[in-house]
Amino acid sequence: MTELFIEGGRALLGHEIVETSLQIAGREIAAVGADSIHSIGVVNADGLLVLPGIVDLHGDAFERQMMPRAGVDFPIDVALVDSDRQAISNGITTVYHATTWSWEPGLRSADNARRLLEAIEQMRPQLAADTRFHLRHETYNLDAESEIIDWLSEGRVDLFAFNDHMDSTVASLAKPQKRSRMVERTGLSNEAFDRLVERVVCRGHDVPASVAQLAQAARAANVRMLSHDDESPAMRQAFRAQGVAIAEFPVNEETARDAAEAGDFIVFGAPNVVRGGSHTGWTRASDMIAKGLCSVLASDYYYPAPLLAAFRLAADAVLPLAAAWQLISAAPACAAGLADRGTLAAGQRADILLVDDTVPLRPRVVAVIAAGRLVHLTEANRLVRSSAASRRAVAAA
C-alpha cells in the first residue's frame, strides 16, 4: 500500500485555509492533522497551498492533440497521453473528455467518437488523471440514437450532453472564415458540406422525440445530463423536465437565473474568467459568479484555465480563494455524482495539489497526487524518503 505524509502546507479544509498535515494510505486520505508515521514517505509542503484536485467536467483541448492542424491527424493514444500530461500538470486529477459526436464526418464523426471511447476505456489504467467519457451529442445526429442508447445502458458514458449547433452552423455558411473552419474539420468540399447540412436540417422535426428518447435512456442508466448553450428559461425548463439538471454555458443572465432558482448546476468556462469575458461575446462568467449564477467552472478548451481562474477570482475580490476553489473541485464533483472527491477529508480519494502561490495570478503546480500516487513533482528535493531515514541520516552526520 502506498503511504505518504504531507507536512508543513496551508491546506484548504472546508471554507478555511489552515496549516496542517495530511496522511495518505493507498488511494485515500487516511487522516488530517495526524502526526508523521516514521515508515512512510514525506512530502514537504512548506510555503505551499495544499488543495483538492481539480474536477473538470468539460474539456475538449485533447482535440488539438488529435488534430493540431486542419486535416493533420495523430494517433488517439498519443493524443490522450499528451492530454493527460497537460491535465495533470495543471492540477486536473479528474478529467471528462468532452467528445462531440456530430452528423458531420472528420474530427467529430461517429468513427472518431467510437475510437475515442475505446481508447479511453483501454488506456485508463495507464493515465494519471481519472479519465472519463463525456459524450456531447449533436441533437440533429439522429442516426446515432440507437448506438448511444446502447452505450448508456452498458455504462460506457459518464456524462451525457445535448448540443444543438445547427442554427449557428447554418448562419456560419455565409461567413467565410467560420465556414472555412467547419469545412476543413470535416474534410469535405464546400459543395458536399452544403448538401450535407441541407439533408440534416430537413430532419429537424424528428429531433424533439429523439431528445426525449435519449433522456429517458440516460435517466434509466443513472447518467448525469447537461444541456449546452441554453438560450432561454423556457429551453432550460424543458430540459429540466427531462432530468437534465446541469446547465452548461447558458447564453444570458435570464436563463442562468432560472437555472439557479431551480437548484440546477450551472457551468461556465474557466477561460472566460481568465480572459475577462467570453470569446463568443456572450455571458461574462465573472459577473455570473459574483451574482451567484455559476456553480461550476470547466477547462472548456484550455487545461490551464481552471487553476488560473480560481486565483483570478480571488485577486479580483470576486470570491475568496477557498470559495473560488469550490467551483473547480467540490462543486463539479457533486454535479457529476462523485461523492469521494473534491475536498480534503479523511476517507476521501487522495487527489491533492501542492501549489506555489507566491507570484500573483500565476500559481504554479509543484506536485500532484492522484488516487494516492505522486504523479507530478517539479521540485524533487521536497520528497523525503521517510522521516526515519531522515533522522538516521542526521544522526550519522
C-alpha positions as CSV (number, residue, x, y, z in Angstrom):
1,M,0.0,0.0,0.0
2,T,1.3,3.4,-0.9
3,E,1.8,5.7,2.1
4,L,2.6,9.4,2.0
5,F,2.6,12.2,4.5
6,I,2.2,15.8,3.5
7,E,3.5,18.3,6.1
8,G,4.0,22.0,6.5
9,G,1.5,23.2,4.0
10,R,-1.6,25.5,4.1
11,A,-4.5,23.2,3.4
12,L,-8.0,24.0,2.2
13,L,-10.3,22.4,4.7
14,G,-13.9,23.2,4.1
15,H,-14.1,27.0,3.8
16,E,-10.8,27.7,5.6
17,I,-7.1,27.5,4.7
18,V,-5.1,26.3,7.7
19,E,-1.7,24.9,8.3
20,T,-1.9,21.2,8.9
21,S,-0.7,17.8,7.7
22,L,-2.3,15.0,5.6
23,Q,-1.7,11.3,5.9
24,I,-2.4,9.2,2.7
25,A,-2.8,5.4,2.8
26,G,-3.5,3.6,-0.5
27,R,-5.9,5.7,-2.6
28,E,-7.4,7.6,0.2
29,I,-6.7,10.4,2.7
30,A,-6.3,8.5,6.0
31,A,-6.1,11.4,8.4
32,V,-6.0,15.2,8.5
33,G,-3.8,16.8,11.2
34,A,-2.1,13.5,12.2
35,D,1.5,13.1,13.4
36,S,4.0,11.8,10.9
37,I,4.4,8.0,10.7
38,H,8.1,7.1,10.5
39,S,7.8,4.4,7.9
40,I,6.2,6.5,5.2
41,G,7.5,8.9,2.6
42,V,7.2,12.6,3.4
43,V,6.4,15.5,1.1
44,N,7.5,18.8,2.4
45,A,4.8,21.4,1.5
46,D,6.4,24.2,3.5
47,G,5.2,27.6,1.9
48,L,2.8,25.9,-0.4
49,L,-1.0,25.6,-0.6
50,V,-2.4,22.1,-0.3
51,L,-5.6,21.9,-2.4
52,P,-8.1,19.3,-3.6
53,G,-7.5,18.1,-7.1
54,I,-9.5,19.8,-9.9
55,V,-12.5,18.0,-11.3
56,D,-13.0,19.1,-14.9
57,L,-16.5,18.3,-16.3
58,H,-15.9,19.6,-19.8
59,G,-12.5,19.7,-21.5
60,D,-12.1,19.3,-25.3
61,A,-8.5,20.6,-25.6
62,F,-7.5,17.0,-26.4
63,E,-8.9,17.6,-29.9
64,R,-5.9,19.8,-30.6
65,Q,-3.6,16.9,-29.8
66,M,-5.6,14.7,-32.2
67,M,-5.7,17.3,-35.0
68,P,-3.2,20.1,-34.3
69,R,-3.9,21.5,-37.8
70,A,-6.9,21.0,-40.0
71,G,-6.5,17.7,-41.9
72,V,-3.4,16.7,-39.8
73,D,-4.2,13.7,-37.6
74,F,-2.2,12.0,-34.9
75,P,-2.9,8.6,-33.2
76,I,-5.5,8.8,-30.4
77,D,-3.3,7.0,-27.9
78,V,-0.6,9.6,-28.4
79,A,-3.1,12.4,-28.1
80,L,-4.6,11.0,-24.9
81,V,-1.2,10.5,-23.2
82,D,-0.2,14.1,-24.0
83,S,-3.5,15.5,-22.9
84,D,-3.2,13.5,-19.6
85,R,0.2,15.1,-19.0
86,Q,-1.2,18.6,-19.7
87,A,-4.2,18.0,-17.4
88,I,-2.2,16.6,-14.5
89,S,0.5,19.4,-14.7
90,N,-2.3,21.9,-14.4
91,G,-3.8,20.2,-11.4
92,I,-6.7,18.4,-13.1
93,T,-7.0,15.0,-11.4
94,T,-10.4,14.0,-12.7
95,V,-11.0,14.8,-16.4
96,Y,-14.1,14.3,-18.5
97,H,-13.0,14.3,-22.2
98,A,-15.9,16.1,-23.9
99,T,-16.3,14.1,-27.1
100,T,-18.6,15.6,-29.7
101,W,-20.5,13.1,-31.9
102,S,-22.0,15.1,-34.7
103,W,-23.7,14.4,-38.0
104,E,-20.5,15.6,-39.8
105,P,-17.6,13.5,-40.8
106,G,-14.0,14.0,-39.7
107,L,-12.9,15.1,-36.2
108,R,-16.4,14.9,-34.7
109,S,-17.6,11.9,-36.6
110,A,-19.2,8.6,-35.5
111,D,-15.9,6.7,-36.1
112,N,-13.9,9.2,-34.2
113,A,-16.3,9.0,-31.2
114,R,-16.1,5.2,-31.2
115,R,-12.3,5.2,-31.4
116,L,-12.1,7.8,-28.6
117,L,-14.4,5.8,-26.3
118,E,-12.5,2.6,-26.9
119,A,-9.1,4.3,-26.4
120,I,-10.2,5.9,-23.1
121,E,-11.6,2.6,-21.8
122,Q,-8.4,0.7,-22.7
123,M,-5.9,3.4,-21.6
124,R,-7.5,4.4,-18.2
125,P,-5.1,2.2,-16.1
126,Q,-2.0,3.9,-17.6
127,L,-3.3,7.5,-17.3
128,A,-2.5,9.6,-14.3
129,A,-5.8,11.5,-14.2
130,D,-9.1,9.7,-13.6
131,T,-10.2,9.9,-17.2
132,R,-13.9,9.7,-18.1
133,F,-16.1,10.0,-21.2
134,H,-18.4,13.0,-21.6
135,L,-20.5,12.4,-24.7
136,R,-21.7,15.6,-26.4
137,H,-24.5,14.6,-28.7
138,E,-25.5,16.9,-31.5
139,T,-29.3,16.5,-31.4
140,Y,-29.6,16.5,-35.2
141,N,-27.4,13.4,-35.3
142,L,-30.5,11.2,-35.4
143,D,-28.7,8.2,-36.8
144,A,-26.7,7.8,-33.7
145,E,-29.6,7.4,-31.3
146,S,-29.7,3.6,-31.1
147,E,-26.0,3.2,-30.6
148,I,-25.9,5.9,-27.9
149,I,-28.8,4.2,-26.0
150,D,-26.7,1.0,-26.1
151,W,-23.7,2.9,-24.7
152,L,-25.8,4.4,-22.0
153,S,-27.3,1.1,-20.9
154,E,-23.9,-0.5,-20.9
155,G,-22.4,2.1,-18.6
156,R,-19.9,3.4,-21.1
157,V,-20.9,7.1,-20.9
158,D,-20.0,9.1,-17.7
159,L,-21.7,12.4,-18.7
160,F,-24.2,13.0,-21.5
161,A,-24.8,16.4,-23.0
162,F,-27.4,17.7,-25.5
163,N,-25.8,20.0,-28.1
164,D,-27.6,21.8,-30.9
165,H,-25.3,23.9,-33.1
166,M,-27.5,23.7,-36.2
167,D,-28.7,27.3,-36.2
168,S,-25.1,28.6,-35.8
169,T,-23.9,26.2,-38.5
170,V,-26.4,27.5,-41.0
171,A,-25.6,31.1,-40.0
172,S,-21.9,30.4,-40.4
173,L,-22.3,29.2,-44.0
174,A,-22.4,32.9,-45.1
175,K,-19.3,33.8,-43.0
176,P,-16.1,32.8,-45.0
177,Q,-13.8,32.4,-42.0
178,K,-16.2,30.3,-39.9
179,R,-17.3,28.4,-42.9
180,S,-13.7,27.5,-43.8
181,R,-13.0,26.1,-40.3
182,M,-16.1,24.0,-40.3
183,V,-15.5,22.6,-43.8
184,E,-11.8,21.9,-43.1
185,R,-12.7,19.9,-40.0
186,T,-14.9,17.6,-42.0
187,G,-12.6,17.0,-44.9
188,L,-15.5,17.6,-47.4
189,S,-15.6,20.0,-50.3
190,N,-17.7,23.2,-49.9
191,E,-20.4,21.8,-52.1
192,A,-20.6,18.4,-50.3
193,F,-20.8,20.2,-46.9
194,D,-23.7,22.4,-48.1
195,R,-25.6,19.3,-49.4
196,L,-25.0,17.5,-46.0
197,V,-26.3,20.5,-44.0
198,E,-29.4,20.7,-46.2
199,R,-30.1,17.0,-45.6
200,V,-29.7,17.2,-41.9
201,V,-31.7,20.3,-41.4
202,C,-34.7,18.7,-43.2
203,R,-35.0,16.2,-40.4
204,G,-35.4,18.8,-37.7
205,H,-39.0,17.7,-36.9
206,D,-37.7,14.4,-35.5
207,V,-35.3,16.0,-33.1
208,P,-37.6,16.6,-30.1
209,A,-38.7,12.9,-29.9
210,S,-35.1,11.8,-30.2
211,V,-34.0,14.0,-27.3
212,A,-36.9,12.6,-25.2
213,Q,-35.8,9.0,-26.0
214,L,-32.2,9.6,-25.2
215,A,-33.0,11.5,-21.9
216,Q,-35.2,8.6,-20.9
217,A,-32.3,6.2,-21.5
218,A,-29.8,8.3,-19.6
219,R,-32.2,8.5,-16.6
220,A,-32.6,4.7,-16.7
221,A,-28.8,4.4,-16.7
222,N,-28.4,7.0,-13.9
223,V,-26.1,9.1,-16.1
224,R,-26.0,12.8,-15.3
225,M,-27.1,15.0,-18.2
226,L,-26.2,18.5,-19.4
227,S,-27.8,20.9,-21.8
228,H,-25.5,23.1,-23.8
229,D,-25.9,26.8,-24.6
230,D,-29.5,27.2,-23.3
231,E,-30.9,30.3,-24.9
232,S,-34.0,31.0,-22.7
233,P,-35.6,30.0,-19.4
234,A,-38.2,28.0,-21.5
235,M,-35.4,25.9,-23.0
236,R,-33.8,25.3,-19.6
237,Q,-37.2,24.3,-18.2
238,A,-37.8,21.9,-21.0
239,F,-34.5,20.1,-20.4
240,R,-35.0,20.2,-16.6
241,A,-38.4,18.5,-17.1
242,Q,-36.5,15.6,-18.7
243,G,-34.0,15.2,-15.9
244,V,-31.2,17.4,-17.3
245,A,-30.0,19.1,-14.2
246,I,-26.8,20.7,-15.4
247,A,-27.0,23.9,-17.5
248,E,-23.8,24.2,-19.5
249,F,-22.9,27.7,-20.7
250,P,-26.3,29.4,-20.6
251,V,-26.1,32.3,-23.0
252,N,-27.8,35.0,-20.9
253,E,-28.4,36.0,-17.4
254,E,-32.1,35.4,-17.5
255,T,-31.5,31.7,-18.3
256,A,-28.8,31.3,-15.7
257,R,-31.1,32.9,-13.1
258,D,-33.9,30.4,-13.9
259,A,-31.4,27.6,-13.5
260,A,-30.1,28.9,-10.2
261,E,-33.6,29.4,-8.8
262,A,-34.4,25.8,-9.6
263,G,-31.2,24.5,-8.0
264,D,-29.6,23.3,-11.2
265,F,-25.8,23.2,-11.6
266,I,-24.6,26.0,-13.8
267,V,-21.3,25.5,-15.7
268,F,-19.3,28.3,-17.3
269,G,-15.9,28.2,-18.9
270,A,-12.8,29.0,-16.9
271,P,-11.1,30.6,-19.9
272,N,-13.9,33.1,-19.8
273,V,-12.8,34.2,-16.3
274,V,-9.1,34.2,-17.2
275,R,-9.6,36.3,-20.3
276,G,-12.1,38.6,-18.7
277,G,-15.0,37.6,-21.0
278,S,-16.4,35.1,-23.5
279,H,-14.6,34.6,-26.8
280,T,-18.1,34.4,-28.4
281,G,-19.2,37.7,-26.8
282,W,-21.8,36.0,-24.6
283,T,-22.2,36.0,-20.9
284,R,-19.2,37.2,-18.7
285,A,-18.5,34.4,-16.3
286,S,-17.1,36.6,-13.5
287,D,-20.3,38.6,-13.5
288,M,-22.4,35.4,-13.2
289,I,-20.2,34.2,-10.3
290,A,-20.5,37.5,-8.5
291,K,-24.3,37.2,-8.8
292,G,-24.4,33.6,-7.6
293,L,-25.3,32.3,-11.1
294,C,-22.4,30.0,-11.6
295,S,-21.6,26.9,-9.6
296,V,-19.0,25.1,-11.7
297,L,-16.1,26.2,-13.9
298,A,-14.7,23.9,-16.6
299,S,-11.5,24.0,-18.7
300,D,-13.6,24.0,-21.9
301,Y,-10.8,24.4,-24.5
302,Y,-7.7,25.2,-22.3
303,Y,-6.4,23.0,-19.5
304,P,-4.5,25.7,-17.5
305,A,-7.7,27.8,-17.2
306,P,-9.4,26.3,-14.0
307,L,-6.3,26.8,-11.9
308,L,-5.7,30.3,-13.2
309,A,-9.4,31.2,-12.9
310,A,-9.6,30.4,-9.2
311,F,-6.7,32.7,-8.4
312,R,-8.0,35.4,-10.7
313,L,-11.4,35.4,-8.9
314,A,-9.6,35.8,-5.6
315,A,-7.3,38.5,-6.9
316,D,-10.3,40.4,-8.3
317,A,-12.1,40.0,-4.9
318,V,-15.0,38.3,-6.7
319,L,-14.6,35.3,-4.2
320,P,-12.2,34.3,-1.5
321,L,-9.8,31.6,-2.8
322,A,-11.5,28.9,-0.7
323,A,-14.9,29.7,-2.3
324,A,-13.4,30.1,-5.8
325,W,-11.7,26.7,-5.5
326,Q,-15.1,25.1,-4.8
327,L,-16.1,25.9,-8.3
328,I,-13.4,23.6,-9.7
329,S,-13.3,20.9,-7.1
330,A,-16.2,20.2,-4.7
331,A,-19.0,21.6,-6.9
332,P,-18.1,19.8,-10.1
333,A,-17.6,16.6,-8.2
334,C,-21.1,17.0,-6.7
335,A,-22.6,17.8,-10.1
336,A,-21.1,14.6,-11.6
337,G,-22.2,12.5,-8.6
338,L,-18.7,11.8,-7.4
339,A,-19.0,11.8,-3.6
340,D,-15.5,10.6,-3.0
341,R,-13.5,13.6,-4.1
342,G,-13.4,17.4,-4.3
343,T,-12.5,18.0,-0.6
344,L,-9.6,17.2,1.7
345,A,-11.0,15.0,4.4
346,A,-10.4,11.5,5.9
347,G,-11.9,8.8,3.6
348,Q,-11.8,11.0,0.5
349,R,-9.9,9.9,-2.6
350,A,-6.4,11.3,-2.3
351,D,-6.4,13.8,-5.2
352,I,-4.2,16.5,-3.8
353,L,-2.3,19.5,-5.3
354,L,0.7,21.4,-3.9
355,V,0.6,24.9,-5.3
356,D,3.1,27.8,-5.1
357,D,1.1,31.0,-5.0
358,T,4.0,33.5,-4.4
359,V,3.6,35.1,-7.9
360,P,0.2,36.9,-8.1
361,L,-2.1,35.4,-10.7
362,R,0.5,32.9,-11.7
363,P,0.0,29.8,-9.5
364,R,2.5,27.0,-10.1
365,V,1.7,23.4,-9.5
366,V,4.6,21.9,-7.7
367,A,3.2,18.4,-7.0
368,V,0.2,16.4,-7.9
369,I,-1.0,13.3,-6.0
370,A,-3.8,11.3,-7.9
371,A,-5.5,8.5,-6.1
372,G,-2.7,8.3,-3.6
373,R,0.1,8.2,-6.2
374,L,2.7,11.0,-6.6
375,V,2.3,11.6,-10.4
376,H,3.8,15.1,-10.9
377,L,6.7,16.7,-9.0
378,T,8.7,19.7,-10.1
379,E,10.9,20.1,-7.0
380,A,12.4,16.7,-6.2
381,N,14.0,18.0,-3.0
382,R,10.5,18.2,-1.4
383,L,10.2,14.4,-1.4
384,V,11.9,12.8,1.6
385,R,12.1,9.0,1.5
386,S,10.9,8.7,5.1
387,S,11.1,10.5,8.4
388,A,13.0,7.6,10.0
389,A,15.5,7.7,7.1
390,S,16.0,11.4,7.6
391,R,16.7,11.0,11.3
392,R,19.2,8.3,10.7
393,A,21.0,10.5,8.2
394,V,21.1,13.3,10.7
395,A,22.4,11.0,13.5
396,A,25.1,9.6,11.2
397,A,26.4,13.1,10.4
